[in-house]
Amino acid sequence: MDGDAFLTDILLDGDNGVVPGLEDLNIPSTQNNQSSQEVEQTDVEVQASRSSKGSKRTKNFSADEDEVICSGWLNISKDPINGANQTRTSFWKRVHNFFEKHKKTTAARTESSIMHRWLAIQASVNKFCACYDAIEGRNQSGTTVKDMISEALKMYERVDKDKKSFTLIPCWNILKEEDKWKAKRIEIAELERQARLKKNKSSKQSRPRDEEKNNNEEGADVVAHETEARKRPEGIKKAKEAARRGGGEASMEALDKMWAKKEAFDKEKEKAKEERFMASLEVEKAALELEKKRVENKAALEEKKVALEEKRCALEEKKAEADLLKEENAIMFVDKRTLDPLQLQYIEMMQKKIIARRMEN
């Protein structure tokens, strides 16, 4: 940055006199030799005239008032109903109403003073954001947010033309993560770039025609001596013909080189494409092989489970058959002499059933 005065000029004296985000904001310019820290501590009442005459100073803005101004700017800027479709007058009237509603002091502030205070806050916070981004971009391991803020404060004081310290950390905390503020920073950077281009363009001057003339006789003598020692040039026709032939040959040679480079590049590109295709094909083949093995292993496992289940069922059947045979043997070979008539009748009936079942099998 070229300093706070430069940024203030950009914010107040754009090509169309417009503050970014407001369509028709024509703002009187502040004094260019006033530092940002002095603006931070001073509330200037600006009358309708663009002249600095009639200005008067009021009580300094407090930190609480600065925070309310930042909150007011954010809330009014993010208004979903009005948004950017509002004039300078309506916008700052809403900001002023927000300030009056939420302020914690009895100090009387005008729309103009709040507007100029916001511009001062905007300039300082934007510069501190740039310092913080630079520190954060270093990406040093073990560095905390507190450490980065401390380093950014030191950097701010170094780059400030008046070596003033940054005293708007609460305002920075309110604005830093807001999309509206990030968009505003982009607008400010673009305005600064355009202003620098315009300044550089206006400062450029055409070189004088007699700049190449010698300033003394000694220089003229040296030039004359070198001219005499130089070989007499060819005639105009010969020079043109040589330039035409040489130019054509040079163009063809350059074209051939470019074509050879293009062919080599195309070959390398095709080779790389083929290598990527083959690598992709190998990966797909490997994936298919793995899937095939997985399916085969799953099928083998299922077959093994079925075989085990069949074996278990066969064992259970054999066990049940053995138990049944044991019970039948006990019935068939019972000692009938110890049975009463009813038991004897039951045993004989069961024996007949056993014999019939065995005969069927």
Order of alpha helices (4+ residues) and beta strands (2+ residues): alpha-alpha-beta-beta-alpha-alpha-alpha-alpha-alpha-alpha-alpha-alpha-alpha
